[in-house]
Amino acid sequence: VADSLASNSVPFDVYPDVRVEPTDSSFKAAIKAAGAANYDAFIAVGGGSVIDTAKAANLYVTNPKADFLDYVNAPIGRGLPVTHELKPLIAVPTTSGTGSETTGVAVFDLESMHAKTGIANRALRPTLGLIDPDHTASMPNRVSAYSGFDVVCHALESFTALPFDQRTPRPIDPKLRPAYQGSNPISDVWCRWALDASARYFRRAVRNPSDSEARSAMHLAACMAGVGFGNAGVHLCHGLSYPISGLGTSVSSGGYRSEGYSDQHALIPHGLSVVITAPKVFEFTGAASPDRHLEAARLLGADVTWKKREDAGKVLSDQVRQLMHDLDVPDGLQALGFDASHIDSLVEGVLPQQRLRSIAPCPQTRDDIAGIYQASMRAY
């Protein structure tokens, strides 16, 4: 990218201080740096952390009077609509996971709450995404695995989300529609494709980085699932992941660290924090939409021919758990440093996530959420 810009006499600066798993502080640092230069456009080359940081910089430098919390999702922030024009943003993903090149979402850790939140508005969606699997050739094994589980959960959560025609209250103006619509016939197309591709290629892509066919399929699956969840939305796997990520830096001595990721600070990789509760999430939600859960399990490779609708949640749960086991995901929350003493804090971090909780296929009580965390202490 730098060579291309230079050869065409396009002046540019490189911002090198993006944090893996961004925080409000790292977003603000990028906003400050971008605001001092008056750039014509942004190019984000990297994974979701890089692309989300560029989205935040673009949003706030084009409205310098805005307070940081103005656009952060309610109830943590004010959730104000974006009414100003942003600058062009070109996204070049180098991982196969977040699908951030397709969405109007930027996620970060709010350090004061030890929990993730985000900004969600169509205005943040990149102007252009360049999807080239060659950009993923150097992904470490664990990055490939955990980013791939983000793809799987994006597709599963969007496919099993509350249907769009059951969402209430309905906005009086189409412009006021939330970024996340609920499952719908359009998003279903993208999610089905991503799940089918993941069933066929995910294991291959992780186990053999030189398998270009598998890497290409998973890179496209990340984009497909991004379009799906950028329209339908994700629910409890992501909602429960946010406090896991936020608290994971401090629950054990030195915090959790994963092979293949930066060792500059403790972190639980996003895809790992999402999938670690997925088996128990889908056991919980299965009864609300059994046909959807069975179809999702089938798309992921399960034989559902003789499976009963009342077992749908467990069928999907077992399929996800097998995929986790095959790709060496740690054995539950306890392997990340959590124990029963952390459950209350984890639950407190989930309760404000109304944007995600509201599109789950069934309502959840505090006890329901605590039960999912408790049951997720061990995965196998």
C-alpha positions, 0 to 999 in steps of 0.5 A: 500500500505504501509503495502504491501511494508513493509511486503515485505521488500521494502524500501519506502518514502511517499511524503505528500506535493502534492497540490490539483490542482497542480501548477508549484511550487508544481511540482518543490517541488516534483521533488526536493524531488524525485531527492534527493533520487534516487528512483527505482520506483514511486507509486501514490495513490490518485486522479489526482493531486497525479498521475500527480505530480508523473508523473512530478517527474518521468519525470524530475528526469530521465532527471535532465538537463532539464529545467522545460519548456522544456516539457511543452506544446507549446506555453507556454513551448517548447513542446520537445519530451521525448526521455529518459527512465522513471522509473516504475510508478504504479498509484492507483486512489482513485477518479473516474474522471481524468483517469490519470492512463491511460494517458500521461498527467500531468496538473498544474496551471502555477502561473505566468499566472493564467492558467492551462497548462500541459505536454503531452507525451506517455512516462508519461503514468503509467506502471500499473494502479490498478483500485479498486472501494473500493479505492473510498469509502471515497470520499466526495459528492462534490468530487464524483460529480465533478470528475464524471463530468470530466468523462462525459466531457472527453467522450463528448469532445473526442467523438465530437473532430475533426476526426483524418483524418481531423487533419493537418499538418500530422507528417512526422514520426509516432513517432511525432504524437501528444498525442491527435489524434482527434476522431477515431473508437478506442477512440469512443468505450471507450467514448460510454461505459463511456457515457452509464455508466455515464447515468445509474450510475452517479446520483446513485454514488453521491447520495448513496456512499454505492451503490457499483454497481454504484461506481464500474461502475463510477470508471471503466468509469473514466478509460474508458474515460481516455483511450478515451481522452488519444487517441482522446483528449479533446477540449473546455470544458477543454480549457476554464476551465484552466483560470477558475481554474487559476483565481478562486483563486482570483476573489472573497474575499478569492477565491472560496472554495468547500465543501469536498476539502482541505481548505488550499487554494482556488480552483475551483475543476477541474471537476467543472471548466470543466462542468460549460461551457459545455452546451454552448460549445456544443451549439457552436460545435453542428453544426460542427458534429450534428450526433455525438452530437445527439448520445452523447445526446442519450448515456447520456439518451436523447430521440432523436427520433424526434430531428432535426440535426440543434438542435443537440447542444441544445439537448446535452446542455440540457442533460448536463444541466439537469445532472448538475442541478440534482447533484447540480452544482452551477448556472454558473460562477457567482456562482463561483465569476466571472462577465463580468469584468473577461471575457477578462482575461478568454479569454486571458487564453484560446488563448494559449491552441492550443493543445486543441483548435485545436481538437475542431470540429470547429474553434473559434474566440476571440469573440466566446470564449468570448460569451461562457463565457458570456453565461455561467455566469448562467447555469439554 
